[in-house]
Amino acid sequence: MSEQQNKSITKRDFLQTLGMIGGSAAVMTALSGFEHSLASDMKAPPALATMGNGKKVVILGAGLAGMVAALELGKKGYEVELLEARDFAGGRTSCSRKGTKVTDVHGYTHTCDFDHGQYLNHGAWRIPGQHHSVLYYCRTLGVELEVMLNHSSQSYLYADNIEGPLNEKRVRRIHLEADRKGHVAELLAKCAAGGALDEMISKEDVEKLLTYLKGMGLINNETFEYQANAIRGYSVYKGGGDNYGTLSEPYELSELLNMNMAARELTSDHPTCMFQAKGGMDMISFALRDALPNGVMKLNKEVTKISQTGDGVSINYKDTMTGAETTTTGDFMISTIPYAVVTEIENDFSADIVDAMKTPAPSHVAKFGFQMRNRFWEVEDMIYGGVSTTSMAGNIAYPSADLHGTNGGVILGSYMFGGNADRFSAMTFDEKVAYGLDIGEKVHPGNYKSNYNGKAAGIIWHDEKYNKSGWSSWRGDSINKLPTILKGQNRVLFAGDCISPRLSGWMAGAIEGAWITIAELDKRAAQI
C-alpha cells in the first residue's frame, strides 16, 4: 500500500475489509483495540461486496433486525424470505393503539380502545442522539421524529418501604437532586476548608475546589452550610409586585440517605432530550415493512424445525391461521428469534451455540398504560415528559407528544422489572388496572383516578410466546461466549440486539446486530 493510500484509508474502510477477510469475530477484536468494542459507532449499513446472484436467505423473525437484514440483502440481489410468527411486523418495536389485541398468559385477550389517536409504546420508546443506526433509517425512510423529554426535574419519587419521614411521601425530583448535591457540597467544602484534603491535593487545588463548590449556588459562601436556594426552587413562586416568593426548605441529609432511589446521574444514552417517532415507535417498523418488496415477508408463520443441509438450510413452519405445515429451503439462514424461544424450536445447532444462547439472562418486563382525560400532570404539577419513580410500580412515564394538548394523553403507568413484573403478570387485567391506578393516585392524589377515562392497555414481555423476555443481558464473564454466536454454524447465522450486548434492548442493538450479521453472511457467500 502506498503512503498516500495508507493516509486516506478510514477506520470504517479498514473494518469492512477486515470483516470480509476474517469475519465478525475479527471485527470485534479490532474494535476492542480501538476502544470502541460494542459501542454504537456504526452510522450506515455495511458495504456488501458480493452480489446475491440468486442466493436465497431465509430470515426468521420480522422485528427490526429481521427487516433490516431483509432490506439490505435484497438491495444486493439476494433472494430473501422473511418468516414472522405474529400477524404484524416490528416485534418489540410495536404499540398498543385502537384495535391492538394482546393475549395475556391467562389466555385473556384485551383489545385496546384508546381514542384521539393515542398510543402506548410496548417496547422501544427512546432514541438517544448517538444511535446513528436508528436515525439512519428514520432519515432514509422518511420517519418523522420529535423531541422525547426523558427527564423532568418536577416529576416525583415515591417510596413505601423506607424508614423516616419520606416514607409514603411524594418527593419532587429536583428537591431530591438539589439536596443530595447540596449536602455533599457542604461536607466536601468543610473538609477542604478544615484541611482534611491537604494530603490529597495541593493548597492551590483546595482553593479552586472551594471556588467551584461555592459557585454551584447551593451553599453559603461563608459558612459552607447548605441552604434554601433557587436551584431547589420555591414553595411559593415569585410573581408581580412585592411577591418575592418563598424558597422551599431542604430535606435533612439523614432523611435523604434512607431514600436510595434515583441516585444515578443521567447517562450519555439517557440524556434529558432524546427522540421518538411521531405517532408511536411502530412508525419505524411500518417504514421498514413498507420498504420491503411485496412477497418477501410472510406473517403468521411459526417456525417449528430448523435443519442444516450440506449446502444450505431447511425450515419447517406452520401457518398459525390455518395450521398448514410448509417447508422452505435456502442457501443461508439468519435467525433473529429471541434466544429463549429459538432454543426451544427443534434444531440441529451445535451444543456450543445452544449453550451460548442460553447464557444471557432473559429480563422480566411489564408495561401498562392508562389514557387520561386531561393532562393534569402538566397543569397541576408542571411535569412535561420525564418519569416519576416508585418503589412499587417502577417508572410512571409522561407523554412528550402533544404537550398542552386538549385530548389528554396516555401515561405509561406501570413500567416494571424483575419481581415486580412477575407479581404484576399474575394479576388479571382488571387487577392490573386497579393496581396501577392505586399507585398513580399516591403520586398524583385527587387527579389520577378522577381523570382516568377507563381505557388501559399493556404487555408483559416475558409472557409473550414469541419473546419470553423484554431483552437479554450478558453478565460478567458470560460475554466470552458471544463470539460463538457471532460465528454461527456453516450457513446458519444469528442477529438481533442480543449480539450487541452494550445495546441490548435498544433498537440500535437490533439494527447494528443485523448489520454485523449481513456483513458476515456476505463474506461467506463470496466463498461459495
N, C-alpha and C positions, 0 to 999 in steps of 0.2 A: 504494500500500500504506500502510495506517495505521501510526502509530508503534507501536501495540500489536502489530500483525501482524508488523512488522519485528523487534520484540524476540523474538517467540515462534518464528520460523522457525529450524529446526535446520540444521546443515551437511548432514545426510543429506537433509532435505527439499529443500534448495537443489540438491544434486547430482542428485537424482531428477528434479526439474523441468528442470534444465539438460540432463539426458540425453534427456528427451522432446523437447526443443526442438532441441538441437544434436548429439545423438548421443554415442557413447562417446568420440570424439576430444576433444570439448569437455569431457567429464568429466575426462579425463586431464589436460588443460590446467589445469582448475580445481584439481585435486588437487595439481598442481605448485605452484600459488600457496599452497596450504595447507601445503606442505612434507610432503605425505603421498603423493606420486605413487608408485604401485605398492606401497604398504605394505598390510599386512593389517589395514585399518581396517573392513572390511565384516563386520557381525555377523549379518545376516539377509538373505534374498533381497530383491531389489528389488521395490518395489510396482508391479506391472504395471498400467497404466491401461486397456489395451484388452482387451475380452472377445474370445476367439478367434473366436467366431461361425462355427465350421466351417472356418476357415482351417487348412490342413494344413502341418505342418512335418516334413520328413524329416531325421532326425538320424543322422549317420554315426559309429559308434563308441560302445560301451556301457561305456566307462570311467566314472570319477566324473563328468567333465564332461558326457558324453552323458546319463547317467542323471539328473543334477541338472537339466539343461535340459529333459528329457522330463517330469520330475516337476512342475516349476514351471509350465511352459507348459500341461501337462494340467490343472492346477488352475484355469487361467483359461479353459478351454474350447477351447483349440487341439486339433485332431486331430493326434496325434503318431505317427510310425512310426520306430522306433529299430532300425537295422541294425547287427549286430555279426558280424565275420568268424569269431571264435572260437566255441567251444562253451560259453563261460562269460562272465558279466558281471564287470566290475571292472577290466579292463586290468592296469595295473601295481599296483593295489591287490589283489593276489592272493597266494596262499600255496601252498607245497608241503605237502601233508598226505597221509595214507594214500589211495592211489588216484590222486593227481595225476600226469598224464602230461606230460612235457616232451620235445620233439624237438629235438636239437641241430643245428648247421649241417652235421654229417656225415651226418645222416639217422637217427641212433640215438635211439630213444625210450626214455626211462627212466621207470618207474613208481615213484613214491615209496612206501615201505613203512614210514614212521615209525609207531611204535606208542605206546600210552598217550596218544593224543590230541595228540601233539607236532606242531609245525608250524615252517615257516620262512617268514618274510615275504619274498616275492620282491622287492617294491619298497618302498612306503611302510612305515615301521616306527617313526616317532616323531611325536608331536603336541605342539608347544610350546603353552603356555597362551594365547599371543596369537593363535593361529589360530582365531579365533572362528567362522569359517565351518564348519570341520570339527566343532567342538564343538556347533554349532547342530544339525547333522544327527544327531550321536550322541545329543544330548538329545531331539530331537523324534521320532526314530525308535526310541528305546529301545536304543541300542547301549551295552552296559556297558563302562566304561573302568576301567583300573587304572594304577597308577604304573609308568612306564618309567624305570629308572635309567640315565641316559645317560652318567654319568661315575663311574668308580670310582678313587679315589686309590691303591688297592692293585694295580691292573692293571699290565701290563708294556709296555715298549718294547724292541724287539729290532732291531738293525741288523747287516747282514753286509757293509756296503760303506763303512765309515768307518775313519779312522785312529785309532790309540790303543787303550788297554786296554778300552774299552767295546765294541769291535767283537766281534760274536758273543757278547755277554753280555746276559742279560735284566736290565733295569733297572726297578725299581719307579717308577711314575708319580709318586708322592708324593716320592720321593727326588730325581727329576729336577726337579720343580716347586719343591720347597723349596730345593734347592741353587742353582738359577738365581736365584731371588729373593734368597736369602741372599748370594750373591756380588755381585749387583748392589747390594743394600743396603749391603754393606761398602764397595764402591767409591764409592758416592754419599755415604755418611756421611764417609768420609775426605776426599773432595773438598770437602764442605761445611765440615768442621771445619778443613781446611787453607786455606780462603779462596778456593778455585777457583771458587766460585759467587757471590762477593761482587759482581761486576759484573752478575750476572743477577737476583738477588733481594736484598731488604733483609736486614739483620742479624737483624731480628725473625723473618723468614720462615726464615732459615737455622736459627735455634734451634727453630722449630716443626717444620721438616723433620727435624732431628736427633731431636727428641722422638718424632716419628712413626716414624722408622726404628728407633729403639731399642724402641719399643713393639710392633714386629712380632714380637718374640720370636726373632729369628734371629741377631742379632749381639751381641757383648759390649758392654755399656753403657759400658765404659771404653776399651777398645782398638778397638772397632768391628769386630773380627775376626768373620768368620762361623764358627760353631762348631756342634758337635753339639747338637741341640735336640729337644724333644718334638714339634714340628711335623713334622719329618722322621721321627721315630719311633725305634723300638728294634730292635736286633739280637737282644737277649734281652728279652722282655717282662717287665715288673714283675709281681709277684704277692704272695702272702701272706707273712707273717713278715718276714724280713730280705731278701727278694728285691726289691731296688730297681730291677732292670732295668739294661740296658746300652744307652745311646744309640748309634745307628748312626752311623758316621763318614761325613762328606760326601765327595763326589767333588771332585776338583780342577777349577777353572774351565776350565783348558786342555783337560781331558777332555770336559767338557760342551759346549764350543764345537765339538767335532767331531761331536757328536750333534745334528744340526739336525732334530730330529723333535718334533712336538707342541709347537712354540714358541708357538702362539697360545693366548690365554686362551679360556675358554668364552664364547660369544657369546649374545646375548639369545634367539636362536632355537635354540640348542643348550645349554640350561642343564643342571644336574645332574639335576633332576627334570622329567620330561616325562610324557606319557600314551601309552597304547596300548589298542587294543581287546582286551578279554579274549577269549582264544581265537584271536587272529590278526586282522590288519588287514582281512582279507577279510570280516570280520563287518560292516564299514561298507558294503562292496559289496553283501553279501547283503541288508542292511536297505534300501538304495536300490532294489535289484532287486525286493524283495518289496512295496515301496510303490507300484510302478507297476501300473496296471490290466492285467489279462490281455489279451494280444494286442498290446500296444504294442511289446514287444521281440521281435525276430526274430534268433535265433542262427544261426551257420553261414552267414551271408550276406556274401559277399565282393564289395565294390563294384568294378565293372570299368569304369564310364564315368560321368562327371558332365557333364550338359549343361544349359545355361541356355536357357529359352524366353522368349517375350515377357512372359508373366505368371506365370512360376514356374520350376521345375526338373524335370529328368527324370534318374532314377538307374537305371542298369543294374547288376544284381548277379547273382552266381552262387551257387547252393546248394552249399556245399563237400562236402556228403554225397552229393548225387545228381547234381551237375553241371548241374542245370536252370538256364536263364537266365530272368530276370524283369526287367521294367521297372516302376518305380513313379514317380509324379509327386507334386509338392507345390507349395504356394504359396511356401514358403521352404525353404532347406536350411541346416543347421548342420553343419559338419564338425569333428569332434574328432579325426580321424585324425592321427597324428603327421606333421609336415611331410615328413620323409624318405620317408614311404610315400605320402601323398596326391599329392605332386607327380609320382609315377610312374604314377598312375592316369590313364587318358585323360580329359582335361578341357578346358574352354574358358575357364579363368581368364585374366585379363589377364596380360601379361608382367610388369607391376609386382608383382602378387601372387605369381606364381611366383618371381620374383627375391627378394622379401622372405622368402618361406617357405624358400628355400634359403640364407638368410643365417646364421641361428643355427647354431652348431656342434653336431652330434649327439655326445652323450657315450657313450664305451665303458665299460660297467659289467658286472661279473660278481658274482654272489652264490652262495655254495655252503655248505651246512650239513652238520654231522655230528651224529648222535644218540649221546649218551654214556650209559653205564650208570649212572654215579654223578656227582654234582656235585662233583668233586674241586677245581674252581676255588674253590668256597666253603669246603670243609672244609680243604683244604691251603693255599690262597693268600689266603683272606679277601676274595675278589673277589665282589661282589654287583652284577650288572648291569655296565654300562660296557663299555669296549673295551680290548683290548691292540692296540698298533700295531706292525707290522713293515715292513721295507723291501721284503719280497718278496711278501707277500700282502695288503697293506693292513691293514684292521682285522679283528680277531677279536672278535666281539661275544658277550657272555654274556647268557643269558635273564634277564629281570626277573620273569617269571611263575614261580609255584611255588617260591619261594625256600625252601631247605632241604627240598625235596621228596625223595621216595624213589624216583621213577621216572626219575632222571637228567634229561636235557634236551637240546635241540638248540642247539649252538653255531654261530653264523654264522662258519665257519672261514676263509672267504676272501671278503672284500669288496674288490674291486679295480677300478681305474680305468685308462684310457689304455692304455699299452703293456703293463702287467702283465695287464690284462684281455684284450688281444689274444693274448698268449702263452698264457694260460690257455684261451682259446677254441680254440686249435689242438690242444689235448690231447684224447685220448679220455676217456671217462667214468672209466675205471679210473685213467688217468694223473692226472686232476684229483683223485681221491680220494687217491692216493699223495702228490701234491704238497702238498695241504692238510694231510695228516697229518704229513708231514715237518716242515713249518713249525710246526705246532702243538706238535710234540714238542720243538722248540727252546725254545718259550716255557714249556711245561709238561713238562719231562723226566721220564720214568718214569710219566706219568699219561695223556697224550693218547692214544697208540696203544693202551695197555692197556685203556682204558675205552671205546674206540670199539666200538659194537655191530654194525658192518657196514652200517648204514643211512645213506645220504647222498642229497642231492638239491640241485638248484640251477638257476640260469638265467643265460644270457648275453644281456643285453638287446639289444645291438647285432646279435645274430644272429637275433633274433626277427623273423619275416617281417612281422608286423603292427605292429612298433615301430621296429626298426632303430636304437634308441638308448635309453639309460636316461632321458634328458631332453635338452633342447637349451638351449644357453647363448648369450645375446646378449652380445657383447663390444664394448667401446668404442663407437664411433660407429654401429655396425651397428643399435643400438636405434632410430635415426632412421627405420628402415623399418617399425617396429612399427605406426604409425598406418595404413599401407596395409592391413595385415591387419585391424586393428580396424574399418576402414571396410567391408571386404568388397567385394562387387560385386553391385549390384542386389539380387536375392533370395538371394544366397549369403553366408553369414557363417561365421566360424570361432571356435572355442572351444578350451579346454584350457589346461594350465598354461603353455604357451609364450606365451600372450598376457598372462601375469602374470610378466614377466621376473624380478622380485625374489623370486618364489615358485616359479620353475621347478623341477620335481622334487618339489614338495610337494603334498600333497592339497589344501591351501588354494589353491594356484595353479590347480588344475583346477576347483575349485568356484567360486572367485571369477571365474575367466575365464568360466565358464558364466553367472554372474550378470550380468557386463558384457554378454555377447552377447545374452542373452534380453531385457535392457532395450532394447538397440538394435533387436532384431527387433520388439519390441512397439511401438516408436516408428514403425517403417516400416509395420507392419500397420495402424496408425491412419490412415495416409495413403492406403490403397487401399480 
